[in-house]
Amino acid sequence: MNKPYSFSNHQMNGIVENTYVNIIKECENLKKNTNCPNEQVVALLSVIASNFATKTEKNKN
């Protein structure tokens, strides 16, 4: 089982907030330069998120 993790207040007001702002800015830049719909941005973010998701093995019965 994974140990719960929380960002510190310092991290939330620093690197976490900066990362959030940068991701939003780059998604808006992507939309502006490609004219893609929000759904395409969501699909891209989903693919990116899947790279960070914990892999679990299915039990074989």
BAZADREN-634982 format. One line per field, with one value per residue: residue number from 1; x, y, z of N, C-alpha, C, O, CB in turn. Coordinates in steps of 0.05 Angstrom, whole numbers, plus 32768, in hexadecimal, padded with zeros to 4 digits. Glycine has a CB too. Layout:
N
n = NUM, ...
n_east = X, ...
n_north = Y, ...
n_up = Z, ...
ca_east = X, ...
ca_north = Y, ...
ca_up = Z, ...
c_east = X, ...
c_north = Y, ...
c_up = Z, ...
o_east = X, ...
o_north = Y, ...
o_up = Z, ...
cb_east = X, ...
cb_north = Y, ...
cb_up = Z, ...
***
This chain:
61
n = 1, 2, 3, 4, 5, 6, 7, 8, 9, 10, 11, 12, 13, 14, 15, 16, 17, 18, 19, 20, 21, 22, 23, 24, 25, 26, 27, 28, 29, 30, 31, 32, 33, 34, 35, 36, 37, 38, 39, 40, 41, 42, 43, 44, 45, 46, 47, 48, 49, 50, 51, 52, 53, 54, 55, 56, 57, 58, 59, 60, 61
n_east = 8011, 800A, 8029, 8006, 800D, 801A, 8021, 804A, 8038, 805A, 806E, 803E, 8032, 805C, 8081, 8058, 802C, 8044, 804F, 801B, 8007, 802A, 801D, 7FE7, 7FF0, 800F, 7FEA, 7FC3, 7FE2, 7FEB, 7FB6, 7FAD, 7FD4, 7FC7, 7F91, 7F73, 7F3D, 7F24, 7F1C, 7F44, 7F71, 7F66, 7F69, 7F9F, 7FB6, 7FA3, 7FBF, 7FF2, 7FEC, 7FE4, 8017, 802B, 800B, 8000, 8013, 7FEE, 7FE9, 7FBD, 7F9A, 7FA2, 7F74
n_north = 7FE8, 802D, 8063, 809B, 80DC, 8121, 8162, 8195, 81D4, 81FB, 81E5, 81E1, 8217, 8224, 8201, 81DD, 81FE, 821D, 81F5, 81E6, 8216, 821A, 81EC, 81F7, 8225, 8211, 81ED, 8210, 822B, 8201, 81F9, 822A, 822B, 81FE, 81FC, 81D5, 81B0, 81B4, 8180, 8163, 8175, 8163, 812C, 8127, 8136, 810C, 80E1, 80F0, 80F0, 80B9, 80A5, 80AE, 8093, 805F, 801F, 7FE4, 7F9E, 7F6F, 7F3D, 7EFA, 7EC9
n_up = 8000, 7FF0, 8011, 802C, 8010, 8017, 7FFE, 801A, 803A, 8029, 7FF9, 7FDC, 7FD4, 7FB4, 7F8C, 7F7C, 7F70, 7F48, 7F22, 7F14, 7EFE, 7ED2, 7EB4, 7EA6, 7E88, 7E5D, 7E47, 7E35, 7E0F, 7DEB, 7DD9, 7DC0, 7D97, 7D79, 7D72, 7D8A, 7DAA, 7DEF, 7E00, 7DE7, 7E01, 7E34, 7E2A, 7E1D, 7E4E, 7E6D, 7E58, 7E67, 7E9F, 7EA6, 7EA3, 7ED5, 7EF7, 7F26, 7F18, 7F18, 7F22, 7F07, 7F2A, 7F1A, 7F12
ca_east = 8000, 8019, 8027, 7FFA, 8020, 800F, 8035, 804B, 802D, 806F, 806E, 8024, 8034, 8074, 8085, 803F, 801D, 8053, 804B, 7FFF, 8006, 8039, 800D, 7FD0, 7FFA, 8017, 7FD2, 7FB7, 7FF4, 7FE5, 7F9D, 7FB1, 7FE4, 7FBC, 7F74, 7F66, 7F29, 7F2B, 7F1C, 7F5E, 7F84, 7F60, 7F73, 7FBC, 7FBC, 7F9D, 7FD6, 8008, 7FE5, 7FE7, 8033, 8031, 7FF9, 800B, 800C, 7FE5, 7FE5, 7FA4, 7F9E, 7F99, 7F66
ca_north = 8000, 8045, 8076, 80B4, 80F2, 813B, 8177, 81A8, 81EE, 8209, 81D9, 81E9, 8233, 8228, 81F0, 81D1, 8213, 8223, 81E0, 81E8, 822D, 8214, 81D8, 8205, 8237, 8201, 81E2, 8227, 822F, 81EB, 81FF, 8242, 8225, 81E8, 81FE, 81BC, 81B4, 81AD, 8163, 8159, 817C, 8150, 8112, 8128, 8136, 80F1, 80D0, 80F8, 80E5, 809C, 80A0, 80B1, 8082, 8046, 8007, 7FCE, 7F86, 7F61, 7F22, 7EE5, 7EB3
ca_up = 8000, 7FEF, 8028, 8024, 800D, 8014, 7FFB, 8030, 8032, 801A, 7FDE, 7FCF, 7FCC, 7FA4, 7F75, 7F73, 7F63, 7F2F, 7F0F, 7F0B, 7EEC, 7EB9, 7EA5, 7E9B, 7E73, 7E46, 7E3A, 7E26, 7DF8, 7DD9, 7DCC, 7DAF, 7D7F, 7D69, 7D70, 7D93, 7DBF, 7E0A, 7E03, 7DDE, 7E16, 7E49, 7E21, 7E20, 7E6B, 7E76, 7E50, 7E78, 7EBA, 7EA7, 7EA7, 7EF1, 7F06, 7F31, 7F09, 7F29, 7F13, 7F0C, 7F34, 7F07, 7F20
c_east = 8012, 8014, 801B, 800F, 8010, 8026, 8034, 803F, 8041, 8070, 8055, 8025, 804D, 8073, 806A, 802E, 802A, 804E, 802E, 7FFC, 8013, 8029, 7FF6, 7FDA, 8002, 7FFE, 7FC4, 7FC8, 7FEF, 7FCB, 7F9F, 7FBF, 7FDA, 7F9F, 7F66, 7F51, 7F33, 7F2D, 7F37, 7F73, 7F7F, 7F6B, 7F92, 7FC4, 7FB7, 7FB4, 7FEE, 8004, 7FEA, 8004, 803B, 801F, 8007, 8001, 8004, 7FE1, 7FCA, 7FAA, 7F93, 7F8D, 7F66
c_north = 8019, 8057, 8090, 80CA, 810C, 814F, 818A, 81C3, 81FE, 81FF, 81E2, 8205, 8239, 8217, 81E4, 81E6, 821B, 820E, 81E1, 81FF, 8227, 8200, 81E6, 8217, 8228, 81F5, 81F8, 822D, 821A, 81F1, 8216, 823B, 820E, 81EA, 81E4, 81C2, 81AC, 818E, 8157, 815E, 8168, 8134, 8111, 8127, 811A, 80DE, 80D6, 80ED, 80C8, 8094, 80A1, 80A0, 8069, 802F, 7FF1, 7FB5, 7F7A, 7F45, 7F0E, 7ECF, 7E9A
c_up = 8000, 8007, 801E, 8023, 800A, 8010, 8013, 8027, 8022, 7FFD, 7FCF, 7FC5, 7FBB, 7F8C, 7F6B, 7F65, 7F48, 7F1A, 7F03, 7EF7, 7ED1, 7EA8, 7E97, 7E84, 7E5A, 7E38, 7E2A, 7E0D, 7DE3, 7DCA, 7DB8, 7D95, 7D6E, 7D64, 7D79, 7DA8, 7DDB, 7E0E, 7DFA, 7DF4, 7E2E, 7E43, 7E25, 7E3E, 7E77, 7E70, 7E62, 7E95, 7EBC, 7EAB, 7EC4, 7F02, 7F0F, 7F21, 7F1D, 7F17, 7F1A, 7F16, 7F20, 7F17, 7F10
o_east = 8026, 7FFD, 8023, 8021, 7FFC, 803B, 801E, 803B, 8039, 8072, 8056, 801A, 8052, 8065, 8067, 8024, 801C, 804A, 802B, 7FF1, 8009, 8029, 7FF1, 7FCD, 7FFC, 7FFF, 7FBA, 7FBC, 7FEE, 7FCA, 7F94, 7FB7, 7FE2, 7F94, 7F50, 7F53, 7F47, 7F3E, 7F40, 7F85, 7F93, 7F76, 7F9D, 7FD6, 7FC5, 7FBC, 7FFC, 8017, 7FF3, 800A, 804F, 8023, 8018, 7FE9, 8013, 7FD8, 7FC2, 7FBC, 7F7D, 7F9A, 7F5B
o_north = 801A, 8059, 809A, 80CB, 810E, 814D, 818D, 81C7, 820C, 820F, 81E8, 820B, 8250, 821D, 81E2, 81E1, 821F, 8215, 81DE, 81FB, 822E, 8202, 81E1, 8218, 8231, 81F2, 81F3, 8233, 8221, 81EE, 8215, 8245, 820B, 81DB, 81DF, 81D6, 819E, 8185, 8142, 814E, 815F, 8127, 80FD, 8119, 8112, 80CE, 80C4, 80E2, 80BE, 807E, 8096, 809E, 805E, 802C, 7FEB, 7FB7, 7F7A, 7F38, 7F12, 7EC3, 7E86
o_up = 800E, 8010, 8009, 8033, 7FFC, 801C, 801F, 800F, 800F, 7FEA, 7FB7, 7FB0, 7FB5, 7F78, 7F52, 7F4F, 7F35, 7F02, 7EEB, 7EE2, 7EBC, 7E8F, 7E80, 7E6F, 7E44, 7E1F, 7E14, 7DF8, 7DCB, 7DB1, 7DA3, 7D80, 7D57, 7D54, 7D70, 7DB6, 7DDD, 7E1D, 7E06, 7DF8, 7E39, 7E54, 7E2E, 7E45, 7E8A, 7E80, 7E6B, 7EA1, 7ED1, 7EB4, 7ECC, 7F1B, 7F01, 7F1C, 7F30, 7F01, 7F32, 7F0C, 7F16, 7F29, 7F18
cb_east = 7FED, 8013, 8042, 7FE3, 8032, 7FFE, 802F, 8068, 8025, 808B, 8070, 800D, 8034, 808C, 8098, 802F, 801B, 8070, 804F, 7FEC, 8013, 8054, 8004, 7FC2, 8013, 802A, 7FBE, 7FB5, 8011, 7FE4, 7F88, 7FC0, 8000, 7FC2, 7F6C, 7F7C, 7F0F, 7F16, 7F06, 7F67, 7F80, 7F41, 7F6B, 7FC7, 7FAB, 7F83, 7FDD, 800B, 7FC9, 7FDC, 8044, 802E, 7FE0, 8004, 8024, 7FCB, 7FFC, 7F92, 7F90, 7FB1, 7F4A
cb_north = 8000, 8054, 807B, 80BC, 80EE, 8143, 8188, 81AD, 81FE, 8205, 81BB, 81E5, 8244, 8221, 81D9, 81C6, 822C, 8227, 81C4, 81ED, 8246, 8209, 81C2, 8217, 8247, 81EB, 81D7, 8240, 822F, 81D1, 8205, 8258, 821E, 81CE, 8206, 81A8, 81A4, 81B8, 8156, 8166, 8199, 814E, 810C, 8142, 814B, 80E7, 80D5, 8117, 80EC, 8090, 80B4, 80CE, 807B, 8043, 7FFD, 7FD5, 7F72, 7F60, 7F1E, 7EDB, 7EBC
cb_up = 8018, 7FD6, 8035, 8036, 7FF4, 802D, 7FE1, 803B, 804C, 8027, 7FDF, 7FE3, 7FE5, 7FB4, 7F7B, 7F8C, 7F76, 7F35, 7F1C, 7F24, 7EF9, 7EC0, 7EB7, 7EB0, 7E7E, 7E4E, 7E50, 7E38, 7E01, 7DE8, 7DE2, 7DBE, 7D88, 7D77, 7D54, 7D9E, 7DB8, 7E1E, 7DF2, 7DC4, 7E20, 7E4E, 7E04, 7E13, 7E79, 7E6A, 7E32, 7E79, 7EC1, 7E8E, 7E97, 7EF9, 7EF5, 7F4F, 7EF6, 7F38, 7F19, 7EF2, 7F4F, 7EF5, 7F27
***
